[in-house]
Amino acid sequence: MPAGSCSSGIRGSPGPHTRLPGEGAGRTSGAALFSVDVAWGARRQPGGHRPRPLGVLLSVHWLGAGPLRRWRRGLAGPPPNWASFSETVEPPIKSEVKLDKLGPMMWRPSLLLLLLLLRRGTQGKPSPDAGPHGQGRVHQTAPLSEAPHDDAHGNFQYDHEAFLGREVAKEFDQLSPEESRARLGRIVDRMDRAGDGDGWVSLAELRAWISHTQQRHIRDSVSAAWNTYDTDRDGRVGWEELRNATYGHYAPGEEFHDVEDAETYKKMLARDERRFRVADQDGDSMATREELTAFLHPEEFPHMRDIVIAETLEDLDKNKDGYVQVDEYIADLYSAEPGEEEPAWVQTEREQFRDFRDLNKDGRLDGSEVGHWVLPPAQDQPLVEANHLLHESDTDKDGRLSKAEILSNWNMFVGSQATNYGEDLTRHHDEL
C-alpha cells in the first residue's frame, strides 16, 4: 500500500476504546488490547467518542475474545504495558502508573472496580464535567496551543507549540540558542525533503509539518501497538493478523463458539473488517502504518468520514430505519430508572437535538446531519499558523521560505534557554 494521522479520554494506550458485549453504549470496534492506565490527560477515541471523566482518568482497552479467554482462565500474565515510541527530536518523558508495577492481587480488584464504575457511567446523570451529550461523540479539533498568540509582546510560545508540538517545545526551551538553531536547521531540511525537495519551504510543506507534529501522539500509539499486530514482522499488517491478534485464532466455522453472546462478537468482527477495507486504500488487504492509523483513528482522515458516520448511526439507530430519532439520541446517554422523572438536563438535550442537531427540522437525524454533529466543520488551524509563520519570515516576499529566512527568525519557530528567559522578562515587565 502507498504510505499516506486533545479531547477527553486516556493517553498512552493504542487502539480504539471498546466495550464488552452488552456493556452500555459507545464504541464497539474490537481492535484493541487490554490495558489499564492511570493518567492525567486525554486520549481521543475513534469517532470522537470518549469515556466520561472519573476524576483521575482511567481507561480499559479490551484484549479481544481469544486473549480475554486466556486471561479469564489465568493462563495469561498481566495485560501488556504500552510505552509510547516517540519520533521527536528528543524523546519526551512520560509519567504513568504502569500495570506491571502492581502485583496481580492489586490490579485485578482495581479492574473489577473500574468495570463497575464504567457500567454505572452508562446510566443516570453524567458527570457535570462531561459537558453536553453531543461532546461524548463529537470529534473536536484540539487547539495547536493553549498559550496566547501574543507575538506583539515577544511571546512566541503559541508558535513554538504549534510548530514543534507541546512536548518537543518544552525540550527546546532547555537548549542553548546555538543548539536550538542547529536543530531547527535539520527540521527545515526534513520539511523540504518531505515535499518537493527544491531547497525551499512552501506554504503546503509548512502546513504539512505542523499537521505532522500535532498528530505525533496518534502515530506514537500506533507505533507502540505495531508489533502486536504485525506478527510476521514484514512491515505491514494484514487483515488476518489484525483479526487474530484482536479476537484470537479460530478454525473456520467455529468463530466465537466458546464465548457468551457470540453474535455480538461476530457483528464486531464484521464491523472491524469493513473499517479495515475502507482504510486499505489500495485494496491489497495489507495495512501500512498510515493505513493502520486510519483504521485505529478514522476521525483523523477525510476518507474515513463515511465509516465514522455509519458506525455512529449503527450505534444509535435501534429501530434500523436509517435515522436517529430523538428518543434514540437520548437513550444513548440516559437510561431512566423505573418511576424516575426525566431530569432537566435531559430536556435540555432534547432542545439541543431539535434546535442544533436536526438541521432540516424533520424530527430525526440522517447521515449528513450525523456527520455534521460528530465531525463538525473546523478551521484549518495548521494552515492558519503556516500562513502566519510565512508572512512573518518571508523577507523577500516571494511566497516561500528559504532556510536562511527561517533561521534568521528562528526564535519565532523554536524556543531556547535565551528566548524562554526573554519571555519571562517580558511577562514580568507586563505585571509591573
Contacts in CASP RR format, 6 or more apart in sequence:
PFRMAT RR
TARGET T0000
AUTHOR 0000-0000-0000
METHOD contacts of the structure
MODEL  1
MPAGSCSSGIRGSPGPHTRLPGEGAGRTSGAALFSVDVAWGARRQPGGHR
PRPLGVLLSVHWLGAGPLRRWRRGLAGPPPNWASFSETVEPPIKSEVKLD
KLGPMMWRPSLLLLLLLLRRGTQGKPSPDAGPHGQGRVHQTAPLSEAPHD
DAHGNFQYDHEAFLGREVAKEFDQLSPEESRARLGRIVDRMDRAGDGDGW
VSLAELRAWISHTQQRHIRDSVSAAWNTYDTDRDGRVGWEELRNATYGHY
APGEEFHDVEDAETYKKMLARDERRFRVADQDGDSMATREELTAFLHPEE
FPHMRDIVIAETLEDLDKNKDGYVQVDEYIADLYSAEPGEEEPAWVQTER
EQFRDFRDLNKDGRLDGSEVGHWVLPPAQDQPLVEANHLLHESDTDKDGR
LSKAEILSNWNMFVGSQATNYGEDLTRHHDEL
1 236 0 8 1.000
1 280 0 8 1.000
1 281 0 8 1.000
1 282 0 8 1.000
1 283 0 8 1.000
1 284 0 8 1.000
1 286 0 8 1.000
1 287 0 8 1.000
1 288 0 8 1.000
1 290 0 8 1.000
1 291 0 8 1.000
2 281 0 8 1.000
2 282 0 8 1.000
2 288 0 8 1.000
3 288 0 8 1.000
3 289 0 8 1.000
3 290 0 8 1.000
4 288 0 8 1.000
4 290 0 8 1.000
4 291 0 8 1.000
5 215 0 8 1.000
5 218 0 8 1.000
5 219 0 8 1.000
5 293 0 8 1.000
5 294 0 8 1.000
5 297 0 8 1.000
5 300 0 8 1.000
5 301 0 8 1.000
6 41 0 8 1.000
6 42 0 8 1.000
6 43 0 8 1.000
6 44 0 8 1.000
6 142 0 8 1.000
6 217 0 8 1.000
7 42 0 8 1.000
7 44 0 8 1.000
7 48 0 8 1.000
7 50 0 8 1.000
7 139 0 8 1.000
7 140 0 8 1.000
7 142 0 8 1.000
8 42 0 8 1.000
8 50 0 8 1.000
8 51 0 8 1.000
8 52 0 8 1.000
8 53 0 8 1.000
8 57 0 8 1.000
8 130 0 8 1.000
8 136 0 8 1.000
9 17 0 8 1.000
9 41 0 8 1.000
9 42 0 8 1.000
9 43 0 8 1.000
9 44 0 8 1.000
9 45 0 8 1.000
9 50 0 8 1.000
9 51 0 8 1.000
9 53 0 8 1.000
9 57 0 8 1.000
9 59 0 8 1.000
10 37 0 8 1.000
10 39 0 8 1.000
10 41 0 8 1.000
10 42 0 8 1.000
10 43 0 8 1.000
10 51 0 8 1.000
10 57 0 8 1.000
10 58 0 8 1.000
10 59 0 8 1.000
11 37 0 8 1.000
11 39 0 8 1.000
11 41 0 8 1.000
11 42 0 8 1.000
11 43 0 8 1.000
11 217 0 8 1.000
12 37 0 8 1.000
12 39 0 8 1.000
12 43 0 8 1.000
12 82 0 8 1.000
12 84 0 8 1.000
12 94 0 8 1.000
12 96 0 8 1.000
12 217 0 8 1.000
12 220 0 8 1.000
12 221 0 8 1.000
12 224 0 8 1.000
13 33 0 8 1.000
13 35 0 8 1.000
13 37 0 8 1.000
13 43 0 8 1.000
13 59 0 8 1.000
13 61 0 8 1.000
13 82 0 8 1.000
13 221 0 8 1.000
14 32 0 8 1.000
14 33 0 8 1.000
14 61 0 8 1.000
14 82 0 8 1.000
14 221 0 8 1.000
14 222 0 8 1.000
14 224 0 8 1.000
14 225 0 8 1.000
14 296 0 8 1.000
15 31 0 8 1.000
15 32 0 8 1.000
15 33 0 8 1.000
15 61 0 8 1.000
15 221 0 8 1.000
15 225 0 8 1.000
15 296 0 8 1.000
16 27 0 8 1.000
16 29 0 8 1.000
16 30 0 8 1.000
16 31 0 8 1.000
16 32 0 8 1.000
16 45 0 8 1.000
16 46 0 8 1.000
16 296 0 8 1.000
17 27 0 8 1.000
17 32 0 8 1.000
17 45 0 8 1.000
17 46 0 8 1.000
17 49 0 8 1.000
17 50 0 8 1.000
17 51 0 8 1.000
17 59 0 8 1.000
17 60 0 8 1.000
17 61 0 8 1.000
18 27 0 8 1.000
18 28 0 8 1.000
18 29 0 8 1.000
18 30 0 8 1.000
18 31 0 8 1.000
18 32 0 8 1.000
18 61 0 8 1.000
18 62 0 8 1.000
18 64 0 8 1.000
19 25 0 8 1.000
19 26 0 8 1.000
19 27 0 8 1.000
19 28 0 8 1.000
19 62 0 8 1.000
19 118 0 8 1.000
20 62 0 8 1.000
20 115 0 8 1.000
21 260 0 8 1.000
21 261 0 8 1.000
21 264 0 8 1.000
21 265 0 8 1.000
21 268 0 8 1.000
22 261 0 8 1.000
22 264 0 8 1.000
23 115 0 8 1.000
23 118 0 8 1.000
23 119 0 8 1.000
23 122 0 8 1.000
24 119 0 8 1.000
24 122 0 8 1.000
25 122 0 8 1.000
25 315 0 8 1.000
25 316 0 8 1.000
25 331 0 8 1.000
25 332 0 8 1.000
25 333 0 8 1.000
26 49 0 8 1.000
26 137 0 8 1.000
26 315 0 8 1.000
26 332 0 8 1.000
27 45 0 8 1.000
27 46 0 8 1.000
27 47 0 8 1.000
27 49 0 8 1.000
28 267 0 8 1.000
28 268 0 8 1.000
28 271 0 8 1.000
28 311 0 8 1.000
28 315 0 8 1.000
29 46 0 8 1.000
29 268 0 8 1.000
29 271 0 8 1.000
29 272 0 8 1.000
29 275 0 8 1.000
29 311 0 8 1.000
30 62 0 8 1.000
30 64 0 8 1.000
30 246 0 8 1.000
30 247 0 8 1.000
30 268 0 8 1.000
30 269 0 8 1.000
30 272 0 8 1.000
31 242 0 8 1.000
31 246 0 8 1.000
31 272 0 8 1.000
31 295 0 8 1.000
31 296 0 8 1.000
32 61 0 8 1.000
32 62 0 8 1.000
32 63 0 8 1.000
32 64 0 8 1.000
32 246 0 8 1.000
33 61 0 8 1.000
33 62 0 8 1.000
33 63 0 8 1.000
33 64 0 8 1.000
33 67 0 8 1.000
33 79 0 8 1.000
33 80 0 8 1.000
33 82 0 8 1.000
33 225 0 8 1.000
33 228 0 8 1.000
34 60 0 8 1.000
34 61 0 8 1.000
34 62 0 8 1.000
34 63 0 8 1.000
34 64 0 8 1.000
34 67 0 8 1.000
34 68 0 8 1.000
34 71 0 8 1.000
34 79 0 8 1.000
34 80 0 8 1.000
35 59 0 8 1.000
35 60 0 8 1.000
35 61 0 8 1.000
35 79 0 8 1.000
35 80 0 8 1.000
35 81 0 8 1.000
35 82 0 8 1.000
35 99 0 8 1.000
36 58 0 8 1.000
36 59 0 8 1.000
36 60 0 8 1.000
36 79 0 8 1.000
36 99 0 8 1.000
36 107 0 8 1.000
36 110 0 8 1.000
36 111 0 8 1.000
36 114 0 8 1.000
37 58 0 8 1.000
37 59 0 8 1.000
37 82 0 8 1.000
37 96 0 8 1.000
37 97 0 8 1.000
37 98 0 8 1.000
37 99 0 8 1.000
38 56 0 8 1.000
38 57 0 8 1.000
38 58 0 8 1.000
38 96 0 8 1.000
38 97 0 8 1.000
39 56 0 8 1.000
39 57 0 8 1.000
39 96 0 8 1.000
39 97 0 8 1.000
40 56 0 8 1.000
40 57 0 8 1.000
41 57 0 8 1.000
42 50 0 8 1.000
42 57 0 8 1.000
43 50 0 8 1.000
43 59 0 8 1.000
43 217 0 8 1.000
43 221 0 8 1.000
44 50 0 8 1.000
44 139 0 8 1.000
44 218 0 8 1.000
44 297 0 8 1.000
44 299 0 8 1.000
46 296 0 8 1.000
46 297 0 8 1.000
46 298 0 8 1.000
46 299 0 8 1.000
46 308 0 8 1.000
47 137 0 8 1.000
47 139 0 8 1.000
47 298 0 8 1.000
47 299 0 8 1.000
47 308 0 8 1.000
47 311 0 8 1.000
47 312 0 8 1.000
47 374 0 8 1.000
47 375 0 8 1.000
48 136 0 8 1.000
48 137 0 8 1.000
48 138 0 8 1.000
48 139 0 8 1.000
48 140 0 8 1.000
48 299 0 8 1.000
48 308 0 8 1.000
48 374 0 8 1.000
49 136 0 8 1.000
49 137 0 8 1.000
50 136 0 8 1.000
51 57 0 8 1.000
51 59 0 8 1.000
51 118 0 8 1.000
52 121 0 8 1.000
52 126 0 8 1.000
52 127 0 8 1.000
52 130 0 8 1.000
52 136 0 8 1.000
53 127 0 8 1.000
53 129 0 8 1.000
53 130 0 8 1.000
54 117 0 8 1.000
54 127 0 8 1.000
55 129 0 8 1.000
58 114 0 8 1.000
60 111 0 8 1.000
60 114 0 8 1.000
60 115 0 8 1.000
60 118 0 8 1.000
62 68 0 8 1.000
63 71 0 8 1.000
63 79 0 8 1.000
64 246 0 8 1.000
64 247 0 8 1.000
64 248 0 8 1.000
65 247 0 8 1.000
65 248 0 8 1.000
65 256 0 8 1.000
65 259 0 8 1.000
65 265 0 8 1.000
66 247 0 8 1.000
66 248 0 8 1.000
66 249 0 8 1.000
67 76 0 8 1.000
67 248 0 8 1.000
69 258 0 8 1.000
69 259 0 8 1.000
70 76 0 8 1.000
71 77 0 8 1.000
71 79 0 8 1.000
77 104 0 8 1.000
78 99 0 8 1.000
78 100 0 8 1.000
78 102 0 8 1.000
78 103 0 8 1.000
78 104 0 8 1.000
78 107 0 8 1.000
79 99 0 8 1.000
80 228 0 8 1.000
81 98 0 8 1.000
81 99 0 8 1.000
81 100 0 8 1.000
82 221 0 8 1.000
82 224 0 8 1.000
82 225 0 8 1.000
83 94 0 8 1.000
83 224 0 8 1.000
84 94 0 8 1.000
84 217 0 8 1.000
84 220 0 8 1.000
84 221 0 8 1.000
84 223 0 8 1.000
84 224 0 8 1.000
85 220 0 8 1.000
85 223 0 8 1.000
85 224 0 8 1.000
86 92 0 8 1.000
86 167 0 8 1.000
86 216 0 8 1.000
86 220 0 8 1.000
87 216 0 8 1.000
87 219 0 8 1.000
87 220 0 8 1.000
87 223 0 8 1.000
88 167 0 8 1.000
88 168 0 8 1.000
88 171 0 8 1.000
88 216 0 8 1.000
89 168 0 8 1.000
89 171 0 8 1.000
89 172 0 8 1.000
89 183 0 8 1.000
89 187 0 8 1.000
90 168 0 8 1.000
90 171 0 8 1.000
92 167 0 8 1.000
92 168 0 8 1.000
92 170 0 8 1.000
92 171 0 8 1.000
99 107 0 8 1.000
102 110 0 8 1.000
122 335 0 8 1.000
123 334 0 8 1.000
123 335 0 8 1.000
123 337 0 8 1.000
124 334 0 8 1.000
124 335 0 8 1.000
124 336 0 8 1.000
124 337 0 8 1.000
125 334 0 8 1.000
125 343 0 8 1.000
125 345 0 8 1.000
126 133 0 8 1.000
126 333 0 8 1.000
130 136 0 8 1.000
132 348 0 8 1.000
132 349 0 8 1.000
132 352 0 8 1.000
133 329 0 8 1.000
133 330 0 8 1.000
133 332 0 8 1.000
133 333 0 8 1.000
133 349 0 8 1.000
133 352 0 8 1.000
134 352 0 8 1.000
134 373 0 8 1.000
137 312 0 8 1.000
137 332 0 8 1.000
137 373 0 8 1.000
137 374 0 8 1.000
138 373 0 8 1.000
138 374 0 8 1.000
138 375 0 8 1.000
138 376 0 8 1.000
139 299 0 8 1.000
139 308 0 8 1.000
139 374 0 8 1.000
139 375 0 8 1.000
139 376 0 8 1.000
140 376 0 8 1.000
140 378 0 8 1.000
141 378 0 8 1.000
141 379 0 8 1.000
141 381 0 8 1.000
142 214 0 8 1.000
143 381 0 8 1.000
144 158 0 8 1.000
144 161 0 8 1.000
144 162 0 8 1.000
144 165 0 8 1.000
144 210 0 8 1.000
144 214 0 8 1.000
144 381 0 8 1.000
144 382 0 8 1.000
144 385 0 8 1.000
145 157 0 8 1.000
145 158 0 8 1.000
145 160 0 8 1.000
145 161 0 8 1.000
145 162 0 8 1.000
145 166 0 8 1.000
147 155 0 8 1.000
147 157 0 8 1.000
147 158 0 8 1.000
147 161 0 8 1.000
148 155 0 8 1.000
148 157 0 8 1.000
148 158 0 8 1.000
149 158 0 8 1.000
149 159 0 8 1.000
150 158 0 8 1.000
151 159 0 8 1.000
151 392 0 8 1.000
151 412 0 8 1.000
153 426 0 8 1.000
153 430 0 8 1.000
154 423 0 8 1.000
154 426 0 8 1.000
155 423 0 8 1.000
155 426 0 8 1.000
155 427 0 8 1.000
156 411 0 8 1.000
156 412 0 8 1.000
156 415 0 8 1.000
156 419 0 8 1.000
156 423 0 8 1.000
157 169 0 8 1.000
157 423 0 8 1.000
159 385 0 8 1.000
159 388 0 8 1.000
159 389 0 8 1.000
159 412 0 8 1.000
159 413 0 8 1.000
160 169 0 8 1.000
160 172 0 8 1.000
160 173 0 8 1.000
160 413 0 8 1.000
160 414 0 8 1.000
160 415 0 8 1.000
161 169 0 8 1.000
162 210 0 8 1.000
162 213 0 8 1.000
162 214 0 8 1.000
162 381 0 8 1.000
162 382 0 8 1.000
162 385 0 8 1.000
163 169 0 8 1.000
163 209 0 8 1.000
163 210 0 8 1.000
163 213 0 8 1.000
163 385 0 8 1.000
163 389 0 8 1.000
163 413 0 8 1.000
163 414 0 8 1.000
164 172 0 8 1.000
164 213 0 8 1.000
164 414 0 8 1.000
165 213 0 8 1.000
165 214 0 8 1.000
165 216 0 8 1.000
168 213 0 8 1.000
168 216 0 8 1.000
169 414 0 8 1.000
169 415 0 8 1.000
172 180 0 8 1.000
172 183 0 8 1.000
172 414 0 8 1.000
172 415 0 8 1.000
172 416 0 8 1.000
173 415 0 8 1.000
173 416 0 8 1.000
173 417 0 8 1.000
173 419 0 8 1.000
173 420 0 8 1.000
174 417 0 8 1.000
175 183 0 8 1.000
175 415 0 8 1.000
175 416 0 8 1.000
175 417 0 8 1.000
176 416 0 8 1.000
176 417 0 8 1.000
176 418 0 8 1.000
177 416 0 8 1.000
177 417 0 8 1.000
177 418 0 8 1.000
177 419 0 8 1.000
179 416 0 8 1.000
180 410 0 8 1.000
180 414 0 8 1.000
180 415 0 8 1.000
180 416 0 8 1.000
180 419 0 8 1.000
181 407 0 8 1.000
181 410 0 8 1.000
181 414 0 8 1.000
181 416 0 8 1.000
183 414 0 8 1.000
184 406 0 8 1.000
184 407 0 8 1.000
184 410 0 8 1.000
184 413 0 8 1.000
184 414 0 8 1.000
185 403 0 8 1.000
185 406 0 8 1.000
185 407 0 8 1.000
187 209 0 8 1.000
188 201 0 8 1.000
188 403 0 8 1.000
188 406 0 8 1.000
188 407 0 8 1.000
189 403 0 8 1.000
190 209 0 8 1.000
191 201 0 8 1.000
191 205 0 8 1.000
191 206 0 8 1.000
191 208 0 8 1.000
191 209 0 8 1.000
192 198 0 8 1.000
192 199 0 8 1.000
192 200 0 8 1.000
192 201 0 8 1.000
192 205 0 8 1.000
194 205 0 8 1.000
194 208 0 8 1.000
194 209 0 8 1.000
195 202 0 8 1.000
195 204 0 8 1.000
195 205 0 8 1.000
195 208 0 8 1.000
196 202 0 8 1.000
196 205 0 8 1.000
199 402 0 8 1.000
199 403 0 8 1.000
200 400 0 8 1.000
200 401 0 8 1.000
200 402 0 8 1.000
201 400 0 8 1.000
201 401 0 8 1.000
201 402 0 8 1.000
201 403 0 8 1.000
201 406 0 8 1.000
202 399 0 8 1.000
202 400 0 8 1.000
202 401 0 8 1.000
203 383 0 8 1.000
203 386 0 8 1.000
203 387 0 8 1.000
203 390 0 8 1.000
203 399 0 8 1.000
203 400 0 8 1.000
206 386 0 8 1.000
206 389 0 8 1.000
206 390 0 8 1.000
206 401 0 8 1.000
207 380 0 8 1.000
207 382 0 8 1.000
207 383 0 8 1.000
207 386 0 8 1.000
208 382 0 8 1.000
210 382 0 8 1.000
210 385 0 8 1.000
210 386 0 8 1.000
211 382 0 8 1.000
214 382 0 8 1.000
215 300 0 8 1.000
218 293 0 8 1.000
218 297 0 8 1.000
218 300 0 8 1.000
219 289 0 8 1.000
219 293 0 8 1.000
221 296 0 8 1.000
222 289 0 8 1.000
222 292 0 8 1.000
222 293 0 8 1.000
222 296 0 8 1.000
222 297 0 8 1.000
223 289 0 8 1.000
225 296 0 8 1.000
226 237 0 8 1.000
226 289 0 8 1.000
226 292 0 8 1.000
227 233 0 8 1.000
228 245 0 8 1.000
229 237 0 8 1.000
229 238 0 8 1.000
229 241 0 8 1.000
229 242 0 8 1.000
229 245 0 8 1.000
229 292 0 8 1.000
230 236 0 8 1.000
230 237 0 8 1.000
230 241 0 8 1.000
231 241 0 8 1.000
231 244 0 8 1.000
231 245 0 8 1.000
232 241 0 8 1.000
236 286 0 8 1.000
236 287 0 8 1.000
236 288 0 8 1.000
237 286 0 8 1.000
237 287 0 8 1.000
237 292 0 8 1.000
238 285 0 8 1.000
238 286 0 8 1.000
238 287 0 8 1.000
239 273 0 8 1.000
239 276 0 8 1.000
239 280 0 8 1.000
239 285 0 8 1.000
239 287 0 8 1.000
242 272 0 8 1.000
242 276 0 8 1.000
242 287 0 8 1.000
242 292 0 8 1.000
242 295 0 8 1.000
243 269 0 8 1.000
243 272 0 8 1.000
243 273 0 8 1.000
246 272 0 8 1.000
247 255 0 8 1.000
247 256 0 8 1.000
247 265 0 8 1.000
247 269 0 8 1.000
250 256 0 8 1.000
250 257 0 8 1.000
255 262 0 8 1.000
255 265 0 8 1.000
255 266 0 8 1.000
255 269 0 8 1.000
256 262 0 8 1.000
256 265 0 8 1.000
256 266 0 8 1.000
259 265 0 8 1.000
271 311 0 8 1.000
271 314 0 8 1.000
274 307 0 8 1.000
275 295 0 8 1.000
275 298 0 8 1.000
275 304 0 8 1.000
275 307 0 8 1.000
275 311 0 8 1.000
276 287 0 8 1.000
276 295 0 8 1.000
277 283 0 8 1.000
278 294 0 8 1.000
278 298 0 8 1.000
278 303 0 8 1.000
278 304 0 8 1.000
278 306 0 8 1.000
278 307 0 8 1.000
279 287 0 8 1.000
279 291 0 8 1.000
279 292 0 8 1.000
279 294 0 8 1.000
279 295 0 8 1.000
279 298 0 8 1.000
279 301 0 8 1.000
279 304 0 8 1.000
280 286 0 8 1.000
280 287 0 8 1.000
280 291 0 8 1.000
281 291 0 8 1.000
281 303 0 8 1.000
287 295 0 8 1.000
293 300 0 8 1.000
293 301 0 8 1.000
294 300 0 8 1.000
294 301 0 8 1.000
294 303 0 8 1.000
294 304 0 8 1.000
298 304 0 8 1.000
298 305 0 8 1.000
298 307 0 8 1.000
298 308 0 8 1.000
299 308 0 8 1.000
299 375 0 8 1.000
305 371 0 8 1.000
305 375 0 8 1.000
308 371 0 8 1.000
308 374 0 8 1.000
308 375 0 8 1.000
309 367 0 8 1.000
309 370 0 8 1.000
309 371 0 8 1.000
309 374 0 8 1.000
309 375 0 8 1.000
312 370 0 8 1.000
312 371 0 8 1.000
312 374 0 8 1.000
313 322 0 8 1.000
313 324 0 8 1.000
313 367 0 8 1.000
313 370 0 8 1.000
315 332 0 8 1.000
316 324 0 8 1.000
316 328 0 8 1.000
316 329 0 8 1.000
316 331 0 8 1.000
316 332 0 8 1.000
317 323 0 8 1.000
317 324 0 8 1.000
317 328 0 8 1.000
318 328 0 8 1.000
318 331 0 8 1.000
319 325 0 8 1.000
319 328 0 8 1.000
322 366 0 8 1.000
323 364 0 8 1.000
323 365 0 8 1.000
323 366 0 8 1.000
324 364 0 8 1.000
324 365 0 8 1.000
324 370 0 8 1.000
325 363 0 8 1.000
325 364 0 8 1.000
326 350 0 8 1.000
326 353 0 8 1.000
326 354 0 8 1.000
326 358 0 8 1.000
326 363 0 8 1.000
326 364 0 8 1.000
329 349 0 8 1.000
329 353 0 8 1.000
329 357 0 8 1.000
329 365 0 8 1.000
330 346 0 8 1.000
330 349 0 8 1.000
330 350 0 8 1.000
330 353 0 8 1.000
333 349 0 8 1.000
334 342 0 8 1.000
334 343 0 8 1.000
334 346 0 8 1.000
334 349 0 8 1.000
336 342 0 8 1.000
353 365 0 8 1.000
354 361 0 8 1.000
354 363 0 8 1.000
357 365 0 8 1.000
357 369 0 8 1.000
357 373 0 8 1.000
358 364 0 8 1.000
358 365 0 8 1.000
358 369 0 8 1.000
359 368 0 8 1.000
359 369 0 8 1.000
359 372 0 8 1.000
360 366 0 8 1.000
360 369 0 8 1.000
365 373 0 8 1.000
389 401 0 8 1.000
389 412 0 8 1.000
389 413 0 8 1.000
390 399 0 8 1.000
390 400 0 8 1.000
390 401 0 8 1.000
392 409 0 8 1.000
392 412 0 8 1.000
393 401 0 8 1.000
393 405 0 8 1.000
393 406 0 8 1.000
393 408 0 8 1.000
393 409 0 8 1.000
393 412 0 8 1.000
393 413 0 8 1.000
394 400 0 8 1.000
394 401 0 8 1.000
394 405 0 8 1.000
395 405 0 8 1.000
395 408 0 8 1.000
396 405 0 8 1.000
406 413 0 8 1.000
411 419 0 8 1.000
END
